[in-house]
């Protein structure tokens, strides 16, 4: 009740009880019950800024791990998204770059702020899925993997950020399907909370483009810390995975069990950010350069690795949970 009241005060709207659920997809685990995938963000630059080198190493690691799928954390096409479904950037930045056999798996994708500067409906279109069957991009959706082992909540974070609406500078954003903004965010958060509350998965993972906690150039995203983070804490989310900052990063919160993972090193790195964080104990990795992330999981174990542009392991992190005993 308290959470609902705060939510209503924030957006000035009453929460509607009848809200459509987020679309769900399922991805089966391996016969041994494991699941393995790669995470990449901020990549679409027609192979430039080391995008092709990162793709090469993803192919190598993907084959070694025998991955099941790839997650993209957004900013899929620079600088201004796609102009339409016939934009050659789709092939030049995606199909023609991630050519390794191990990467011919499903890609689960969210939108970033640069994607919103183009034709958003183009990235969401089933026409792109027909062009390349790996491509699956929606604003927000849920992936049941295992299917009971892990539940992934893909959240459309760009509409949360007020500056894109009030101080967009010279950029034009495609807000078709978003306005009125308050209604959109109200419904989205209601759907996310409902999904998290009802989830019985062993692992809960939320994926978005924007940071919640970050020592990178963009830093923390205030709106997500206010509106989304309380739900992550309340429903025991294990990982929040994002891009946006062009780096690799792991912040382990001392306030909760949430691990904040940034995988935004798919192409251009900014360089020069020192990764200073207010609590050094929380900062487990800050790499100001290109790379990607891998996740291996079972019902009881979770293993994460970050790789640089040469495929070298920069950081490892693992955790475990006990299986619930049936009574």
N, C-alpha and C positions, 0 to 999 in steps of 0.2 A: 504493500500500500504506500509506504513512504517513497519507494523508488518511483512508482507511478505518479505520485503527486509532484515530485521534483521534476520528472520528465514533462508533465503538463505545464508546469511553471516555466520551464526553459523555452518551450516552443509556443506557448500561448494557445495550445490546442488540446482538446480532449482526446484521449487515446480511444481509437475506434476498436471495438471488440472484434469486429469481423474484418480481418485483414488477410489477403491472400498469402499463402505460405511461399517461401522461396522455392524456386525450382530445385529439384534434387536429381543427382546423378549417382551412379554406383560404379565402383571399380573394385574388382575382386583382388584378393591377395594371392600370393604364390601358393603352390601346394603345401609348402612347409609353414604357411601362416605368416610369412614376412611380407613387408612392403618396402620398396625402395624408390626414391625419386630425387630429382634435382630441382633446385630453385634458382631462378635467374630474374634479374630486373633491369630496366633502363637500358635496353639493348639496341633498338632498331635504327641503325645508322648505315645501312647498305654495306656492312662489313668493315667500316672505318673505325678508327679509335680502338683498335684491337678487338673489335667484335668478332672477327673471323678467328682470331687466336683463341679467344674464350670458347667459341663454338667448337674448335678443334679439341680442346682439352675436355670439354663437356662430353664429346663423343667418346673419348678414351675412358673417362671415368664412368660414363654411362654404360659402356660395354663391360667394364670390370665388375660393376655392381649389378648388371642385368636389371636396369631400372624399369619401373612399371609406368611412370609418367613423368612429365615436367610441369612445374608451376612457374608461371610468369607473374611477377609482382607489378607489372604495368610500365607505362611509358614505352609502349611497344613500337611506336613509329615516331621518330623525330623529324623535324622539330614540331610539326603541327599535325600529328595524326595522319589519317588517310583522307584523301579528297573524295573517295568513293570506292565501290567494290572493284572497279577497274584500275585503281591506282597501282602502278608497277612496283611501288614501294613494298607491297605485301610480299611479292616474290623476291625482290632484291634485298629485303631486310630479314625475311623469314625463311621462305621455302628454299632459296638458293644459298643460304648461309648454314642452316642447321641440317646438313646433309648426311651426317654419320648414320650408319644403320641403327645404332643404339638409340638415336634420338627420334626415330620414326614411331614414336609412341604418342599417346594423347597429351596435348598441352592444355592445361587448365589456366585460364588467363583472366586477369582483371584489368580495368582501365586505369591509366594514370592521368595526371593533369595535362601532359602534352597530347595525349590521345583525345582529350576533350577540346583541343584547339582545332581538331579536324571534324570529319563526319563520323560521329559516334555510331550511328546506325550501320555504317559500313563495316566496322569491326564486329558488330553484333550479328551481322547478316549470315544466314545459312548459306548464302552464295559462296562466302569465303570457305566455309566448311567443305563445300563441294570441290573447290579448287585445291584445297589441302585438307585431307581428312583429319589431320592432327589438331587443327585449330578449333578451340571451343572458348568463346569469350562471351560473357554475360556481365551485366552490371553487378549483380549479386546473386549468389547461388550456394547450395550446399552439396558437398561431395561426401558420400558415405563410402569409406574405403575399408575393405576387409570382409563383409561390410560393417561389422560391429566393432572392429578394432579402433578405427579413427574416424572422426567427423571433422571435415574442413568447412569453415564458414568463410566464403569469399565475399568481401564487403567493398562496396563502391564508396571510396573515401573522398574523392575529389569534391563532391557537392557539400561536404561538411565545412570546407575551408572558406571562410568569409571573404578573404582578400580576392579570391577569384571573381566574386560578385561585385565588390565595392572598389577594388583598386587593381583592375585587370591590365593596367598600362596599355600597351598597344595590341594586346592579344584579344582575340575574339573566341569565346567559348561556345560550344554547341550545347545549350541547355534544353534542347527538345527532349521531352519525357521527364524532365526534372522539376519544372515549374508547375504549381507553386512549390518553392523549395521546402517550406516548413512542412507541408503535407508529405512530400517525398521522404524527408528525413524521419519524420514521425513514424511513417509506415515501415520504413526500413529498419529502424531501431526496434520497433515492436516485433517484426519478423525475426530479427537476430536474437532478441531476448527469448522469444518463444522457442526458437530452435535450440538455443543453448540450455534453456531450462529443461526441455524434454529429452535432451540427448542422454543416451545410455552408453555412449562409446567410451572405450577405455582412455582414449586420448582425444582432447579437444584442441583444435588448431584454428586460429583465425588468420586470414590472409587479407591484406589491404595494400594499397600503394603507398600511402603516407605513413610517416613515422608516428609512433606514440612517444617513444623515448629514443633520442639520438644525440650523439655528440658531433654529428656531421654538419655540413653547411646549412641545411634547413632546420636542424634542431628538432625539438619537440613540437608536435602539432597540438596546439592548445585545445581545439575543438574536439579532437578525438579523446584527449585526456579527460575532458569534461563529460562527453556524451557516450563514448564507447567503452572506455577503460573500466568504469564501474561494473559493467556487465561481465567483462572478462574476469574481474576479481570475484564477483558474486557467484559465478558458475564454474569456477576452477579451471579456466582455460590454461593449457600447458604452454603453448607457444603463440606469440604474435609475430608473424612474418611479414616484412614489408620491403619496399624498395625506396625510391624517391631520393634519398641521399646516395650519391654515386660512390659507394664504399662497401666494405664488408664489416659487419659489426655484431657483437653479442653483448647485451647488457642483461645481467641477472638481477632482477629486482629483489631488494631486501624487504619490500613491503608486501610481497605476495610470492606465489610460486611461479609466476609468469616469466618466461624467458623471451626477451625482445631480440629478434634476429633480423638484421638488415642485409638483404642480398640485392644490392643495386649496382653491381659492378659489371654489367653486361657489355658496356662499351666505354664511353668517355668517362674518365675519372677526373675530378676537379684538381686534385693535388693541393697540398698546402694546409689542409685541416689537420690539426694535431691530435684530435680525439680527446681533448680534455673533458673530463666528466666530474660532476660535483662530488660523487662518491666513488673513488678509485676502486673500492672493493667490488662494485657492481660491474665495472668494465672488464670483460673477459677477453674481448678482441676488438681492436680498431685497426683496420687496414685501409689506408687511403689509396686504393688502386683497384684494378679490375679483377674479376673472379666470379665465383659462384659457390653454391652450397649443396651438400647432399644430406639426405635423411634416410636412415635405415631403421625400421621399427618392427616390433612384434607386439603381442598382447602385453608383454611385461617389460620390454626394453626399448629405449630410444637412443639412437646414436647420430650425432651431427658432426659434419666436417665442413670446413671452409677451405676452398682452393684458390690459389692465385692464378694469374694469366698463364703461368707455366705448368699448371697442374700440381704444384707442390702444396702439401697440406699446411695451412697456416694455424689452424686451431681445431681442437676436438672437444666435444662435450657429450656426456652420456648421463642418462638417468634411468630409473627403473620403477616399476610398480608391481605390487602383488596382485595375483589373480583373486577375484572375489570367489569365495567358496559358496556353492549352492547349499541352501538349507532344506 
